[in-house]
Amino acid sequence: MNSENKKINNRVSKPALSKNKNLILIVLPLILIIPLSIYFLNTKEYILFPENKSISCYTYADSSLGGNSRILEYESNDSRIIFKYQFGNSIELPFTGLTFMADRGKPIKLKDFSQIYLNMESDFSRISLYIKYFIPGYSVKDVYPSYNTKEAILNCPPDQKTFTLNLKDFSTPSWWYEMNGTSKDIEAWQNEVNLDYEISIGFTGLTGDSKIYSLTINHFSLRKDYTVIIIIGSILLLSYYFFLLIFANNKKKIHLDSPIRDSLILYLSENFNQPDITLKKSAHDLGMNPKTIEQFLHHHFRRDFKTYIMDLKLEKAKEILKNTNNNISEIAYFLGFKYPSYFNRIFLRAYGLSPGEYRKQHNAIP
């Protein structure tokens, strides 16, 4: 090898893609994903309390059904609602609570949300949340028992302040069927845009319980849960960068500078028939890393070093057999085979013909 080949080092070139294109591959998904992530992470929320001037809060009790439960205190300001109550003793299941109702023309659109979120403090351990709505053609105006009702039970440990309920967990309570004399649920809820929804926080006690209870609400809202979307998006993004990294590493390893690539191919084409040619020797002569040579051959020719060298030997063997009458043994030794019998076996395995049979079919020399 000449002195120029001796200077070749194992430096690899830039990837086939330019730096600008690589930058686009890295940055473009982030440009798309980051705004979406911010949108999803800032979970869509409709605040019922505080700050929403279009939502009014009302108290209710069981007086319309002959009950005598008492509302002892109700205070609402910009930061909290304080509600104190005491169950009566004139009906079997006394009750009281709070109702949050939107102003007319500004209905609460449940279809846009999936959860109810509450930050509160309660010394009553079992709270009922109700979603009520007027159904045209069925409900009677201002007769609230005729409004379709969905209920979910919320257990309130004394040391817990934040609660989340999924809207899909709400269902029609049995007492609603009994009160309305029907066994069929009126399913119009959550998907209807123009229904007037009311959301209530209710307390049902037992006759004879004279304790005074209190509830403090700090935050009450409807939310959209994007957890599944965020998880799937994160997995897809990580997968994208994982495969991009693999691709980039492969590109970095297998794309050689043109002079290095040309020198490698020229060296192998000139030395494939040397008996002592090996990957290690070739790398030494070229001043390259053996692994780089292997990776290059595998990527461009789908061959390892030994197979690539054998392909060169066999192609040269076909050329000689076609154009000369040289003895088969001479050809074998010229190609770097130590034993003509091994050359015959390899040639037969590759082409289905022995060297002699191949010469008979393709040699044009008389």
Secondary structure, 3 states (H helix, E strand, C coil): CCHHHHCCCCCCCCCCCCHHHHHHHHHHHHHHHHHHHHHHHCCCEEEEECCCCCEEEEEEECHHHCCCCEEEEEEECCCCEEEEEECCCCCCCCEEEEEEEECCCCCCCHHHCCEEEEEEEECCCEEEEEEEECCCCCCCCCCHHHCEEEEEEEECCCCCCEEEEEHHHCECCHHHHHHHCCCCCCCCCCCCCCCCEEEEEEEECCCCCCCEEEEEEEEEEEECCCHHHHHHHHHHHHHHHHHHHHHHHHHHHHCCCHHHHHHHHHHHHHHCCCCCCCHHHHHHHHCCCHHHHHHHHHHHHCCCHHHHHHHHHHHHHHHHHHHCCCCHHHHHHHCCCCCHHHHHHHHHHHHCCCHHHHHHHHCCCC
